[in-house]
Amino acid sequence: MSVFSVGFGNYVSRERVIAIVSADSSPIKRAVQEARKQGNLIDATQGRKTKSVLFMDNGRLVISGLGPDTLAKRASAEIGEEPDADVG
């Protein structure tokens, strides 16, 4: 299993991520609220502002305090190398 950092000491499996999107739009905010109500939300923000949402293949959503561009770079980086330092 290959994992990448979603920030602040939290990791997700590369193979399980379907999409990485910005958390700014209203439809994404509604999806996050619905996932929270259903118990399908994983909060990896460590209390910081949500900047991106990862949609997982099992229907869960992961929210992160890092931007979608940063997460996309980390997800596509070669296994064993981190493209940039973790914030926080």
HTML snippet that shows the backbone in 3Dmol.js (N, CA, C, O; Angstrom):
<script src="https://3Dmol.org/build/3Dmol-min.js"></script>
<div id="view" style="width:600px;height:400px;position:relative"></div>
<script>
const pdb = `
ATOM      1  N   MET A   1       0.848  -1.175   0.000  1.00  0.00           N
ATOM      2  CA  MET A   1       0.000   0.000   0.000  1.00  0.00           C
ATOM      3  C   MET A   1       0.893   1.238   0.000  1.00  0.00           C
ATOM      4  O   MET A   1       1.842   1.339   0.778  1.00  0.00           O
ATOM      5  N   SER A   2       0.573   2.158  -0.873  1.00  0.00           N
ATOM      6  CA  SER A   2       1.323   3.394  -1.006  1.00  0.00           C
ATOM      7  C   SER A   2       0.489   4.541  -0.430  1.00  0.00           C
ATOM      8  O   SER A   2      -0.681   4.696  -0.778  1.00  0.00           O
ATOM      9  N   VAL A   3       1.093   5.340   0.448  1.00  0.00           N
ATOM     10  CA  VAL A   3       0.374   6.444   1.083  1.00  0.00           C
ATOM     11  C   VAL A   3       1.073   7.768   0.782  1.00  0.00           C
ATOM     12  O   VAL A   3       2.249   7.797   0.419  1.00  0.00           O
ATOM     13  N   PHE A   4       0.328   8.863   0.941  1.00  0.00           N
ATOM     14  CA  PHE A   4       0.915  10.192   0.835  1.00  0.00           C
ATOM     15  C   PHE A   4       0.318  11.072   1.919  1.00  0.00           C
ATOM     16  O   PHE A   4      -0.778  10.815   2.417  1.00  0.00           O
ATOM     17  N   SER A   5       1.057  12.114   2.276  1.00  0.00           N
ATOM     18  CA  SER A   5       0.667  12.996   3.368  1.00  0.00           C
ATOM     19  C   SER A   5      -0.413  13.972   2.926  1.00  0.00           C
ATOM     20  O   SER A   5      -0.306  14.604   1.875  1.00  0.00           O
ATOM     21  N   VAL A   6      -1.462  14.087   3.749  1.00  0.00           N
ATOM     22  CA  VAL A   6      -2.495  15.100   3.525  1.00  0.00           C
ATOM     23  C   VAL A   6      -2.313  16.240   4.523  1.00  0.00           C
ATOM     24  O   VAL A   6      -3.186  17.093   4.679  1.00  0.00           O
ATOM     25  N   GLY A   7      -1.165  16.238   5.194  1.00  0.00           N
ATOM     26  CA  GLY A   7      -0.803  17.327   6.088  1.00  0.00           C
ATOM     27  C   GLY A   7      -0.909  16.982   7.550  1.00  0.00           C
ATOM     28  O   GLY A   7      -1.772  16.211   7.969  1.00  0.00           O
ATOM     29  N   PHE A   8      -0.013  17.571   8.320  1.00  0.00           N
ATOM     30  CA  PHE A   8      -0.059  17.527   9.776  1.00  0.00           C
ATOM     31  C   PHE A   8      -0.016  16.105  10.330  1.00  0.00           C
ATOM     32  O   PHE A   8      -0.703  15.786  11.300  1.00  0.00           O
ATOM     33  N   GLY A   9       0.799  15.252   9.704  1.00  0.00           N
ATOM     34  CA  GLY A   9       0.985  13.890  10.192  1.00  0.00           C
ATOM     35  C   GLY A   9      -0.107  12.917   9.805  1.00  0.00           C
ATOM     36  O   GLY A   9      -0.193  11.835  10.385  1.00  0.00           O
ATOM     37  N   ASN A  10      -0.941  13.267   8.845  1.00  0.00           N
ATOM     38  CA  ASN A  10      -2.024  12.394   8.391  1.00  0.00           C
ATOM     39  C   ASN A  10      -1.736  11.903   6.976  1.00  0.00           C
ATOM     40  O   ASN A  10      -1.219  12.651   6.145  1.00  0.00           O
ATOM     41  N   TYR A  11      -2.074  10.639   6.707  1.00  0.00           N
ATOM     42  CA  TYR A  11      -1.784  10.011   5.423  1.00  0.00           C
ATOM     43  C   TYR A  11      -3.005   9.280   4.894  1.00  0.00           C
ATOM     44  O   TYR A  11      -3.833   8.791   5.663  1.00  0.00           O
ATOM     45  N   VAL A  12      -3.110   9.210   3.555  1.00  0.00           N
ATOM     46  CA  VAL A  12      -4.156   8.411   2.913  1.00  0.00           C
ATOM     47  C   VAL A  12      -3.510   7.546   1.835  1.00  0.00           C
ATOM     48  O   VAL A  12      -2.411   7.832   1.361  1.00  0.00           O
ATOM     49  N   SER A  13      -4.209   6.496   1.466  1.00  0.00           N
ATOM     50  CA  SER A  13      -3.738   5.585   0.435  1.00  0.00           C
ATOM     51  C   SER A  13      -3.920   6.208  -0.948  1.00  0.00           C
ATOM     52  O   SER A  13      -5.004   6.687  -1.280  1.00  0.00           O
ATOM     53  N   ARG A  14      -2.859   6.199  -1.751  1.00  0.00           N
ATOM     54  CA  ARG A  14      -2.933   6.745  -3.109  1.00  0.00           C
ATOM     55  C   ARG A  14      -3.997   6.034  -3.938  1.00  0.00           C
ATOM     56  O   ARG A  14      -4.727   6.666  -4.702  1.00  0.00           O
ATOM     57  N   GLU A  15      -4.078   4.723  -3.783  1.00  0.00           N
ATOM     58  CA  GLU A  15      -4.972   3.912  -4.602  1.00  0.00           C
ATOM     59  C   GLU A  15      -6.447   4.156  -4.295  1.00  0.00           C
ATOM     60  O   GLU A  15      -7.303   3.865  -5.131  1.00  0.00           O
ATOM     61  N   ARG A  16      -6.755   4.675  -3.129  1.00  0.00           N
ATOM     62  CA  ARG A  16      -8.151   4.848  -2.712  1.00  0.00           C
ATOM     63  C   ARG A  16      -8.728   6.211  -3.069  1.00  0.00           C
ATOM     64  O   ARG A  16      -9.938   6.409  -2.959  1.00  0.00           O
ATOM     65  N   VAL A  17      -7.888   7.161  -3.496  1.00  0.00           N
ATOM     66  CA  VAL A  17      -8.350   8.516  -3.803  1.00  0.00           C
ATOM     67  C   VAL A  17      -8.943   8.558  -5.213  1.00  0.00           C
ATOM     68  O   VAL A  17      -8.306   8.145  -6.182  1.00  0.00           O
ATOM     69  N   ILE A  18     -10.176   9.066  -5.307  1.00  0.00           N
ATOM     70  CA  ILE A  18     -10.832   9.235  -6.603  1.00  0.00           C
ATOM     71  C   ILE A  18     -10.606  10.649  -7.123  1.00  0.00           C
ATOM     72  O   ILE A  18     -10.302  10.836  -8.302  1.00  0.00           O
ATOM     73  N   ALA A  19     -10.753  11.654  -6.245  1.00  0.00           N
ATOM     74  CA  ALA A  19     -10.618  13.050  -6.667  1.00  0.00           C
ATOM     75  C   ALA A  19     -10.105  13.903  -5.519  1.00  0.00           C
ATOM     76  O   ALA A  19     -10.362  13.619  -4.349  1.00  0.00           O
ATOM     77  N   ILE A  20      -9.370  14.961  -5.878  1.00  0.00           N
ATOM     78  CA  ILE A  20      -8.911  15.976  -4.931  1.00  0.00           C
ATOM     79  C   ILE A  20      -9.445  17.303  -5.448  1.00  0.00           C
ATOM     80  O   ILE A  20      -9.071  17.748  -6.533  1.00  0.00           O
ATOM     81  N   VAL A  21     -10.321  17.937  -4.670  1.00  0.00           N
ATOM     82  CA  VAL A  21     -10.977  19.161  -5.137  1.00  0.00           C
ATOM     83  C   VAL A  21     -10.840  20.280  -4.107  1.00  0.00           C
ATOM     84  O   VAL A  21     -10.584  20.035  -2.928  1.00  0.00           O
ATOM     85  N   SER A  22     -11.016  21.502  -4.579  1.00  0.00           N
ATOM     86  CA  SER A  22     -11.014  22.667  -3.702  1.00  0.00           C
ATOM     87  C   SER A  22     -12.282  22.664  -2.858  1.00  0.00           C
ATOM     88  O   SER A  22     -13.344  22.246  -3.320  1.00  0.00           O
ATOM     89  N   ALA A  23     -12.166  23.128  -1.629  1.00  0.00           N
ATOM     90  CA  ALA A  23     -13.301  23.120  -0.696  1.00  0.00           C
ATOM     91  C   ALA A  23     -14.149  24.379  -0.795  1.00  0.00           C
ATOM     92  O   ALA A  23     -15.050  24.564   0.023  1.00  0.00           O
ATOM     93  N   ASP A  24     -13.897  25.246  -1.761  1.00  0.00           N
ATOM     94  CA  ASP A  24     -14.540  26.555  -1.811  1.00  0.00           C
ATOM     95  C   ASP A  24     -15.957  26.576  -2.368  1.00  0.00           C
ATOM     96  O   ASP A  24     -16.740  27.449  -1.994  1.00  0.00           O
ATOM     97  N   SER A  25     -16.312  25.647  -3.245  1.00  0.00           N
ATOM     98  CA  SER A  25     -17.618  25.739  -3.908  1.00  0.00           C
ATOM     99  C   SER A  25     -18.756  25.245  -3.018  1.00  0.00           C
ATOM    100  O   SER A  25     -18.556  24.416  -2.130  1.00  0.00           O
ATOM    101  N   SER A  26     -19.935  25.763  -3.270  1.00  0.00           N
ATOM    102  CA  SER A  26     -21.118  25.380  -2.490  1.00  0.00           C
ATOM    103  C   SER A  26     -21.448  23.892  -2.597  1.00  0.00           C
ATOM    104  O   SER A  26     -21.766  23.282  -1.576  1.00  0.00           O
ATOM    105  N   PRO A  27     -21.388  23.272  -3.789  1.00  0.00           N
ATOM    106  CA  PRO A  27     -21.682  21.835  -3.859  1.00  0.00           C
ATOM    107  C   PRO A  27     -20.719  20.982  -3.025  1.00  0.00           C
ATOM    108  O   PRO A  27     -21.126  19.986  -2.428  1.00  0.00           O
ATOM    109  N   ILE A  28     -19.455  21.374  -2.988  1.00  0.00           N
ATOM    110  CA  ILE A  28     -18.478  20.623  -2.191  1.00  0.00           C
ATOM    111  C   ILE A  28     -18.747  20.836  -0.709  1.00  0.00           C
ATOM    112  O   ILE A  28     -18.645  19.895   0.078  1.00  0.00           O
ATOM    113  N   LYS A  29     -19.087  22.055  -0.320  1.00  0.00           N
ATOM    114  CA  LYS A  29     -19.423  22.323   1.085  1.00  0.00           C
ATOM    115  C   LYS A  29     -20.636  21.500   1.515  1.00  0.00           C
ATOM    116  O   LYS A  29     -20.677  20.985   2.632  1.00  0.00           O
ATOM    117  N   ARG A  30     -21.629  21.376   0.620  1.00  0.00           N
ATOM    118  CA  ARG A  30     -22.804  20.550   0.936  1.00  0.00           C
ATOM    119  C   ARG A  30     -22.422  19.081   1.063  1.00  0.00           C
ATOM    120  O   ARG A  30     -22.920  18.381   1.944  1.00  0.00           O
ATOM    121  N   ALA A  31     -21.536  18.611   0.181  1.00  0.00           N
ATOM    122  CA  ALA A  31     -21.086  17.218   0.246  1.00  0.00           C
ATOM    123  C   ALA A  31     -20.366  16.944   1.564  1.00  0.00           C
ATOM    124  O   ALA A  31     -20.542  15.880   2.159  1.00  0.00           O
ATOM    125  N   VAL A  32     -19.561  17.896   2.019  1.00  0.00           N
ATOM    126  CA  VAL A  32     -18.849  17.747   3.294  1.00  0.00           C
ATOM    127  C   VAL A  32     -19.848  17.696   4.450  1.00  0.00           C
ATOM    128  O   VAL A  32     -19.723  16.851   5.337  1.00  0.00           O
ATOM    129  N   GLN A  33     -20.837  18.591   4.447  1.00  0.00           N
ATOM    130  CA  GLN A  33     -21.836  18.599   5.523  1.00  0.00           C
ATOM    131  C   GLN A  33     -22.637  17.299   5.542  1.00  0.00           C
ATOM    132  O   GLN A  33     -22.924  16.763   6.612  1.00  0.00           O
ATOM    133  N   GLU A  34     -22.998  16.792   4.362  1.00  0.00           N
ATOM    134  CA  GLU A  34     -23.746  15.536   4.279  1.00  0.00           C
ATOM    135  C   GLU A  34     -22.901  14.366   4.787  1.00  0.00           C
ATOM    136  O   GLU A  34     -23.403  13.502   5.506  1.00  0.00           O
ATOM    137  N   ALA A  35     -21.624  14.338   4.415  1.00  0.00           N
ATOM    138  CA  ALA A  35     -20.727  13.284   4.891  1.00  0.00           C
ATOM    139  C   ALA A  35     -20.559  13.365   6.405  1.00  0.00           C
ATOM    140  O   ALA A  35     -20.486  12.337   7.078  1.00  0.00           O
ATOM    141  N   ARG A  36     -20.497  14.576   6.941  1.00  0.00           N
ATOM    142  CA  ARG A  36     -20.379  14.753   8.394  1.00  0.00           C
ATOM    143  C   ARG A  36     -21.613  14.177   9.097  1.00  0.00           C
ATOM    144  O   ARG A  36     -21.493  13.481  10.105  1.00  0.00           O
ATOM    145  N   LYS A  37     -22.808  14.478   8.550  1.00  0.00           N
ATOM    146  CA  LYS A  37     -24.052  13.972   9.151  1.00  0.00           C
ATOM    147  C   LYS A  37     -24.121  12.449   9.106  1.00  0.00           C
ATOM    148  O   LYS A  37     -24.624  11.821  10.038  1.00  0.00           O
ATOM    149  N   GLN A  38     -23.616  11.854   8.024  1.00  0.00           N
ATOM    150  CA  GLN A  38     -23.685  10.404   7.849  1.00  0.00           C
ATOM    151  C   GLN A  38     -22.530   9.665   8.520  1.00  0.00           C
ATOM    152  O   GLN A  38     -22.511   8.435   8.544  1.00  0.00           O
ATOM    153  N   GLY A  39     -21.578  10.402   9.060  1.00  0.00           N
ATOM    154  CA  GLY A  39     -20.431   9.773   9.706  1.00  0.00           C
ATOM    155  C   GLY A  39     -19.385   9.274   8.723  1.00  0.00           C
ATOM    156  O   GLY A  39     -18.602   8.383   9.052  1.00  0.00           O
ATOM    157  N   ASN A  40     -19.362   9.841   7.517  1.00  0.00           N
ATOM    158  CA  ASN A  40     -18.410   9.430   6.486  1.00  0.00           C
ATOM    159  C   ASN A  40     -17.322  10.466   6.233  1.00  0.00           C
ATOM    160  O   ASN A  40     -16.690  10.456   5.177  1.00  0.00           O
ATOM    161  N   LEU A  41     -17.100  11.361   7.195  1.00  0.00           N
ATOM    162  CA  LEU A  41     -16.106  12.417   7.032  1.00  0.00           C
ATOM    163  C   LEU A  41     -14.892  12.124   7.904  1.00  0.00           C
ATOM    164  O   LEU A  41     -15.025  11.790   9.081  1.00  0.00           O
ATOM    165  N   ILE A  42     -13.714  12.253   7.313  1.00  0.00           N
ATOM    166  CA  ILE A  42     -12.462  12.138   8.054  1.00  0.00           C
ATOM    167  C   ILE A  42     -11.812  13.515   8.037  1.00  0.00           C
ATOM    168  O   ILE A  42     -11.473  14.035   6.974  1.00  0.00           O
ATOM    169  N   ASP A  43     -11.639  14.104   9.215  1.00  0.00           N
ATOM    170  CA  ASP A  43     -11.100  15.454   9.340  1.00  0.00           C
ATOM    171  C   ASP A  43      -9.597  15.388   9.592  1.00  0.00           C
ATOM    172  O   ASP A  43      -9.160  14.980  10.668  1.00  0.00           O
ATOM    173  N   ALA A  44      -8.813  15.787   8.601  1.00  0.00           N
ATOM    174  CA  ALA A  44      -7.355  15.799   8.717  1.00  0.00           C
ATOM    175  C   ALA A  44      -6.819  17.228   8.739  1.00  0.00           C
ATOM    176  O   ALA A  44      -5.669  17.465   8.368  1.00  0.00           O
ATOM    177  N   THR A  45      -7.647  18.184   9.172  1.00  0.00           N
ATOM    178  CA  THR A  45      -7.242  19.591   9.167  1.00  0.00           C
ATOM    179  C   THR A  45      -6.476  20.003  10.413  1.00  0.00           C
ATOM    180  O   THR A  45      -5.785  21.022  10.403  1.00  0.00           O
ATOM    181  N   GLN A  46      -6.587  19.228  11.487  1.00  0.00           N
ATOM    182  CA  GLN A  46      -5.974  19.581  12.768  1.00  0.00           C
ATOM    183  C   GLN A  46      -6.424  20.964  13.225  1.00  0.00           C
ATOM    184  O   GLN A  46      -5.632  21.724  13.783  1.00  0.00           O
ATOM    185  N   GLY A  47      -7.694  21.291  12.989  1.00  0.00           N
ATOM    186  CA  GLY A  47      -8.266  22.548  13.439  1.00  0.00           C
ATOM    187  C   GLY A  47      -8.028  23.733  12.522  1.00  0.00           C
ATOM    188  O   GLY A  47      -8.467  24.843  12.822  1.00  0.00           O
ATOM    189  N   ARG A  48      -7.349  23.517  11.424  1.00  0.00           N
ATOM    190  CA  ARG A  48      -7.087  24.605  10.480  1.00  0.00           C
ATOM    191  C   ARG A  48      -8.207  24.703   9.448  1.00  0.00           C
ATOM    192  O   ARG A  48      -9.083  23.841   9.388  1.00  0.00           O
ATOM    193  N   LYS A  49      -8.171  25.757   8.638  1.00  0.00           N
ATOM    194  CA  LYS A  49      -9.186  25.966   7.611  1.00  0.00           C
ATOM    195  C   LYS A  49      -9.115  24.852   6.563  1.00  0.00           C
ATOM    196  O   LYS A  49      -8.029  24.461   6.135  1.00  0.00           O
ATOM    197  N   THR A  50     -10.275  24.349   6.157  1.00  0.00           N
ATOM    198  CA  THR A  50     -10.339  23.324   5.123  1.00  0.00           C
ATOM    199  C   THR A  50     -10.060  23.958   3.767  1.00  0.00           C
ATOM    200  O   THR A  50     -10.748  24.893   3.357  1.00  0.00           O
ATOM    201  N   LYS A  51      -9.048  23.444   3.075  1.00  0.00           N
ATOM    202  CA  LYS A  51      -8.702  23.966   1.757  1.00  0.00           C
ATOM    203  C   LYS A  51      -8.996  22.970   0.645  1.00  0.00           C
ATOM    204  O   LYS A  51      -9.188  23.364  -0.505  1.00  0.00           O
ATOM    205  N   SER A  52      -9.035  21.674   0.978  1.00  0.00           N
ATOM    206  CA  SER A  52      -9.311  20.680  -0.053  1.00  0.00           C
ATOM    207  C   SER A  52     -10.082  19.501   0.520  1.00  0.00           C
ATOM    208  O   SER A  52     -10.069  19.236   1.722  1.00  0.00           O
ATOM    209  N   VAL A  53     -10.757  18.805  -0.392  1.00  0.00           N
ATOM    210  CA  VAL A  53     -11.550  17.631  -0.038  1.00  0.00           C
ATOM    211  C   VAL A  53     -11.107  16.486  -0.935  1.00  0.00           C
ATOM    212  O   VAL A  53     -11.010  16.642  -2.153  1.00  0.00           O
ATOM    213  N   LEU A  54     -10.838  15.336  -0.329  1.00  0.00           N
ATOM    214  CA  LEU A  54     -10.480  14.143  -1.082  1.00  0.00           C
ATOM    215  C   LEU A  54     -11.666  13.187  -1.054  1.00  0.00           C
ATOM    216  O   LEU A  54     -12.161  12.832   0.016  1.00  0.00           O
ATOM    217  N   PHE A  55     -12.113  12.777  -2.227  1.00  0.00           N
ATOM    218  CA  PHE A  55     -13.177  11.788  -2.341  1.00  0.00           C
ATOM    219  C   PHE A  55     -12.517  10.422  -2.446  1.00  0.00           C
ATOM    220  O   PHE A  55     -11.672  10.197  -3.312  1.00  0.00           O
ATOM    221  N   MET A  56     -12.905   9.511  -1.562  1.00  0.00           N
ATOM    222  CA  MET A  56     -12.305   8.188  -1.513  1.00  0.00           C
ATOM    223  C   MET A  56     -13.212   7.167  -2.195  1.00  0.00           C
ATOM    224  O   MET A  56     -14.409   7.403  -2.360  1.00  0.00           O
ATOM    225  N   ASP A  57     -12.638   6.033  -2.588  1.00  0.00           N
ATOM    226  CA  ASP A  57     -13.403   5.021  -3.313  1.00  0.00           C
ATOM    227  C   ASP A  57     -14.436   4.296  -2.460  1.00  0.00           C
ATOM    228  O   ASP A  57     -15.294   3.600  -3.002  1.00  0.00           O
ATOM    229  N   ASN A  58     -14.374   4.441  -1.146  1.00  0.00           N
ATOM    230  CA  ASN A  58     -15.342   3.792  -0.259  1.00  0.00           C
ATOM    231  C   ASN A  58     -16.484   4.730   0.142  1.00  0.00           C
ATOM    232  O   ASN A  58     -17.292   4.390   1.006  1.00  0.00           O
ATOM    233  N   GLY A  59     -16.552   5.919  -0.488  1.00  0.00           N
ATOM    234  CA  GLY A  59     -17.619   6.867  -0.207  1.00  0.00           C
ATOM    235  C   GLY A  59     -17.304   7.864   0.887  1.00  0.00           C
ATOM    236  O   GLY A  59     -18.092   8.777   1.131  1.00  0.00           O
ATOM    237  N   ARG A  60     -16.182   7.713   1.544  1.00  0.00           N
ATOM    238  CA  ARG A  60     -15.793   8.665   2.586  1.00  0.00           C
ATOM    239  C   ARG A  60     -15.148   9.894   1.969  1.00  0.00           C
ATOM    240  O   ARG A  60     -14.623   9.848   0.857  1.00  0.00           O
ATOM    241  N   LEU A  61     -15.197  10.994   2.714  1.00  0.00           N
ATOM    242  CA  LEU A  61     -14.532  12.231   2.323  1.00  0.00           C
ATOM    243  C   LEU A  61     -13.476  12.549   3.368  1.00  0.00           C
ATOM    244  O   LEU A  61     -13.703  12.378   4.566  1.00  0.00           O
ATOM    245  N   VAL A  62     -12.324  13.012   2.910  1.00  0.00           N
ATOM    246  CA  VAL A  62     -11.247  13.450   3.788  1.00  0.00           C
ATOM    247  C   VAL A  62     -11.050  14.937   3.538  1.00  0.00           C
ATOM    248  O   VAL A  62     -10.848  15.354   2.397  1.00  0.00           O
ATOM    249  N   ILE A  63     -11.107  15.747   4.608  1.00  0.00           N
ATOM    250  CA  ILE A  63     -10.842  17.175   4.456  1.00  0.00           C
ATOM    251  C   ILE A  63      -9.431  17.470   4.956  1.00  0.00           C
ATOM    252  O   ILE A  63      -8.975  16.904   5.949  1.00  0.00           O
ATOM    253  N   SER A  64      -8.751  18.372   4.243  1.00  0.00           N
ATOM    254  CA  SER A  64      -7.361  18.693   4.548  1.00  0.00           C
ATOM    255  C   SER A  64      -7.154  20.200   4.582  1.00  0.00           C
ATOM    256  O   SER A  64      -7.855  20.952   3.905  1.00  0.00           O
ATOM    257  N   GLY A  65      -6.189  20.625   5.373  1.00  0.00           N
ATOM    258  CA  GLY A  65      -5.820  22.025   5.456  1.00  0.00           C
ATOM    259  C   GLY A  65      -4.824  22.435   4.389  1.00  0.00           C
ATOM    260  O   GLY A  65      -4.423  23.598   4.335  1.00  0.00           O
ATOM    261  N   LEU A  66      -4.418  21.505   3.541  1.00  0.00           N
ATOM    262  CA  LEU A  66      -3.507  21.810   2.444  1.00  0.00           C
ATOM    263  C   LEU A  66      -4.304  21.975   1.157  1.00  0.00           C
ATOM    264  O   LEU A  66      -5.387  21.406   1.016  1.00  0.00           O
ATOM    265  N   GLY A  67      -3.771  22.750   0.224  1.00  0.00           N
ATOM    266  CA  GLY A  67      -4.459  23.010  -1.032  1.00  0.00           C
ATOM    267  C   GLY A  67      -4.455  21.817  -1.973  1.00  0.00           C
ATOM    268  O   GLY A  67      -3.617  20.925  -1.845  1.00  0.00           O
ATOM    269  N   PRO A  68      -5.389  21.797  -2.921  1.00  0.00           N
ATOM    270  CA  PRO A  68      -5.479  20.691  -3.870  1.00  0.00           C
ATOM    271  C   PRO A  68      -4.222  20.529  -4.729  1.00  0.00           C
ATOM    272  O   PRO A  68      -3.846  19.402  -5.052  1.00  0.00           O
ATOM    273  N   ASP A  69      -3.569  21.627  -5.104  1.00  0.00           N
ATOM    274  CA  ASP A  69      -2.352  21.532  -5.912  1.00  0.00           C
ATOM    275  C   ASP A  69      -1.237  20.819  -5.151  1.00  0.00           C
ATOM    276  O   ASP A  69      -0.545  19.962  -5.702  1.00  0.00           O
ATOM    277  N   THR A  70      -1.072  21.177  -3.897  1.00  0.00           N
ATOM    278  CA  THR A  70      -0.059  20.535  -3.056  1.00  0.00           C
ATOM    279  C   THR A  70      -0.343  19.049  -2.911  1.00  0.00           C
ATOM    280  O   THR A  70       0.563  18.225  -3.037  1.00  0.00           O
ATOM    281  N   LEU A  71      -1.602  18.704  -2.647  1.00  0.00           N
ATOM    282  CA  LEU A  71      -1.961  17.296  -2.478  1.00  0.00           C
ATOM    283  C   LEU A  71      -1.799  16.517  -3.773  1.00  0.00           C
ATOM    284  O   LEU A  71      -1.365  15.366  -3.747  1.00  0.00           O
ATOM    285  N   ALA A  72      -2.139  17.122  -4.900  1.00  0.00           N
ATOM    286  CA  ALA A  72      -1.987  16.443  -6.190  1.00  0.00           C
ATOM    287  C   ALA A  72      -0.514  16.148  -6.477  1.00  0.00           C
ATOM    288  O   ALA A  72      -0.180  15.078  -6.986  1.00  0.00           O
ATOM    289  N   LYS A  73       0.364  17.096  -6.151  1.00  0.00           N
ATOM    290  CA  LYS A  73       1.802  16.871  -6.331  1.00  0.00           C
ATOM    291  C   LYS A  73       2.276  15.724  -5.453  1.00  0.00           C
ATOM    292  O   LYS A  73       3.048  14.873  -5.895  1.00  0.00           O
ATOM    293  N   ARG A  74       1.815  15.703  -4.215  1.00  0.00           N
ATOM    294  CA  ARG A  74       2.220  14.636  -3.297  1.00  0.00           C
ATOM    295  C   ARG A  74       1.688  13.285  -3.754  1.00  0.00           C
ATOM    296  O   ARG A  74       2.386  12.275  -3.663  1.00  0.00           O
ATOM    297  N   ALA A  75       0.462  13.266  -4.242  1.00  0.00           N
ATOM    298  CA  ALA A  75      -0.147  12.008  -4.671  1.00  0.00           C
ATOM    299  C   ALA A  75       0.543  11.445  -5.907  1.00  0.00           C
ATOM    300  O   ALA A  75       0.624  10.228  -6.073  1.00  0.00           O
ATOM    301  N   SER A  76       1.042  12.325  -6.774  1.00  0.00           N
ATOM    302  CA  SER A  76       1.659  11.858  -8.015  1.00  0.00           C
ATOM    303  C   SER A  76       3.172  11.696  -7.909  1.00  0.00           C
ATOM    304  O   SER A  76       3.807  11.229  -8.855  1.00  0.00           O
ATOM    305  N   ALA A  77       3.757  12.073  -6.777  1.00  0.00           N
ATOM    306  CA  ALA A  77       5.206  11.943  -6.587  1.00  0.00           C
ATOM    307  C   ALA A  77       5.593  10.468  -6.550  1.00  0.00           C
ATOM    308  O   ALA A  77       4.782   9.606  -6.210  1.00  0.00           O
ATOM    309  N   GLU A  78       6.826  10.200  -6.899  1.00  0.00           N
ATOM    310  CA  GLU A  78       7.335   8.836  -6.830  1.00  0.00           C
ATOM    311  C   GLU A  78       7.278   8.331  -5.393  1.00  0.00           C
ATOM    312  O   GLU A  78       7.450   9.097  -4.446  1.00  0.00           O
ATOM    313  N   ILE A  79       7.041   7.069  -5.249  1.00  0.00           N
ATOM    314  CA  ILE A  79       6.975   6.461  -3.925  1.00  0.00           C
ATOM    315  C   ILE A  79       8.328   6.626  -3.235  1.00  0.00           C
ATOM    316  O   ILE A  79       9.374   6.333  -3.815  1.00  0.00           O
ATOM    317  N   GLY A  80       8.293   7.097  -1.992  1.00  0.00           N
ATOM    318  CA  GLY A  80       9.506   7.258  -1.216  1.00  0.00           C
ATOM    319  C   GLY A  80      10.068   8.668  -1.219  1.00  0.00           C
ATOM    320  O   GLY A  80      11.039   8.946  -0.516  1.00  0.00           O
ATOM    321  N   GLU A  81       9.471   9.566  -2.002  1.00  0.00           N
ATOM    322  CA  GLU A  81       9.946  10.952  -1.994  1.00  0.00           C
ATOM    323  C   GLU A  81       8.774  11.883  -1.764  1.00  0.00           C
ATOM    324  O   GLU A  81       7.711  11.710  -2.361  1.00  0.00           O
ATOM    325  N   GLU A  82       8.958  12.860  -0.909  1.00  0.00           N
ATOM    326  CA  GLU A  82       7.947  13.892  -0.648  1.00  0.00           C
ATOM    327  C   GLU A  82       8.373  15.133  -1.414  1.00  0.00           C
ATOM    328  O   GLU A  82       9.496  15.603  -1.234  1.00  0.00           O
ATOM    329  N   PRO A  83       7.494  15.687  -2.278  1.00  0.00           N
ATOM    330  CA  PRO A  83       7.877  16.839  -3.084  1.00  0.00           C
ATOM    331  C   PRO A  83       8.077  18.130  -2.311  1.00  0.00           C
ATOM    332  O   PRO A  83       8.848  18.988  -2.743  1.00  0.00           O
ATOM    333  N   ASP A  84       7.402  18.291  -1.178  1.00  0.00           N
ATOM    334  CA  ASP A  84       7.596  19.500  -0.383  1.00  0.00           C
ATOM    335  C   ASP A  84       7.375  19.187   1.089  1.00  0.00           C
ATOM    336  O   ASP A  84       6.735  18.197   1.442  1.00  0.00           O
ATOM    337  N   ALA A  85       7.915  20.048   1.932  1.00  0.00           N
ATOM    338  CA  ALA A  85       7.840  19.823   3.376  1.00  0.00           C
ATOM    339  C   ALA A  85       6.413  19.951   3.874  1.00  0.00           C
ATOM    340  O   ALA A  85       5.615  20.709   3.323  1.00  0.00           O
ATOM    341  N   ASP A  86       6.104  19.210   4.912  1.00  0.00           N
ATOM    342  CA  ASP A  86       4.786  19.250   5.531  1.00  0.00           C
ATOM    343  C   ASP A  86       4.609  20.568   6.268  1.00  0.00           C
ATOM    344  O   ASP A  86       5.517  21.032   6.959  1.00  0.00           O
ATOM    345  N   VAL A  87       3.438  21.163   6.116  1.00  0.00           N
ATOM    346  CA  VAL A  87       3.122  22.406   6.811  1.00  0.00           C
ATOM    347  C   VAL A  87       2.623  22.050   8.197  1.00  0.00           C
ATOM    348  O   VAL A  87       1.679  21.271   8.331  1.00  0.00           O
ATOM    349  N   GLY A  88       3.230  22.600   9.218  1.00  0.00           N
ATOM    350  CA  GLY A  88       2.740  22.368  10.572  1.00  0.00           C
ATOM    351  C   GLY A  88       3.362  21.274  11.285  1.00  0.00           C
ATOM    352  O   GLY A  88       3.010  21.007  12.434  1.00  0.00           O
TER     353      GLY A  88
END
`;
const viewer = $3Dmol.createViewer("view");
viewer.addModel(pdb, "pdb");
viewer.setStyle({}, {cartoon: {color: "spectrum"}});
viewer.zoomTo();
viewer.render();
</script>
